[in-house]
Amino acid sequence: MALTFIVHLLKERRFYKMNWSVIVGNPAERMYDKFIAKHGGRVVGTYRRDTLLCDGEFYDRKAYELLSEEFQA
C-alpha cells in the first residue's frame, strides 16, 4: 500500500524528490534501509545528537532522499 502511494506521488503527481528521516535505532530504520536498497534512493547522512526526545536525551537522525528518476518500482 505504501509503495502504491509512492508510485502515485513520483509518477502520477510528478513529485521530483522525497525526503524523510528516522531516529537511529528506531525499528523503522531497518525498513527504510531495505526500501532504498530495493527501490533506489540513498542515505544523505546522519545528523549527530540532532533530535531531543521526551526522555530528555538527544538522538542521532538519519536522513534519506529518493529522486523520481532513481525510483525503481
C-alpha positions in Angstrom: 0.0 0.0 0.0 2.8 2.5 0.9 4.6 1.6 -2.4 1.4 2.3 -4.3 1.3 5.8 -2.7 4.9 6.5 -3.5 4.4 5.4 -7.1 1.4 7.8 -7.2 3.4 10.7 -5.9 6.5 10.2 -8.0 4.9 9.1 -11.3 1.4 10.4 -11.5 1.7 13.6 -9.4 5.3 14.2 -10.7 7.0 14.9 -7.4 10.6 15.5 -8.1 12.0 14.2 -4.8 11.0 12.7 -1.5 12.9 13.4 1.8 12.4 11.7 5.1 14.3 10.9 8.3 14.3 8.5 11.2 15.8 8.4 14.7 18.8 6.0 14.6 17.9 2.8 16.4 14.2 3.1 15.6 12.8 -0.2 14.2 11.7 1.7 11.1 15.3 2.5 10.2 15.9 -1.1 9.0 12.8 -1.0 6.9 13.9 2.3 5.3 17.4 0.9 4.6 15.8 -2.1 2.9 13.4 0.1 0.9 16.2 2.3 -0.6 18.3 -0.8 -1.4 15.4 -2.3 -3.3 13.8 0.8 -4.9 16.6 3.4 -5.3 17.4 6.4 -3.2 20.2 7.0 -0.7 21.1 7.8 2.8 22.0 11.5 2.7 23.8 11.4 6.1 23.4 11.2 9.8 22.8 14.2 12.0 24.5 13.6 15.3 22.7 14.4 18.5 20.1 16.2 16.4 16.8 15.4 18.0 15.6 15.9 21.6 13.0 13.4 22.6 10.7 13.5 25.6 13.1 11.4 27.7 15.4 14.4 27.7 18.1 12.7 25.6 19.5 13.8 22.2 19.4 11.2 19.4 21.1 10.9 16.0 18.8 11.3 13.0 19.4 9.5 9.6 18.2 11.4 6.5 17.1 9.8 3.2 16.2 11.0 -0.2 14.6 9.5 -3.3 14.7 11.3 -6.7 12.0 10.4 -9.1 14.5 9.3 -11.8 16.2 6.9 -9.4 13.0 5.3 -8.3 12.6 1.6 -9.2 9.0 0.3 -8.5 
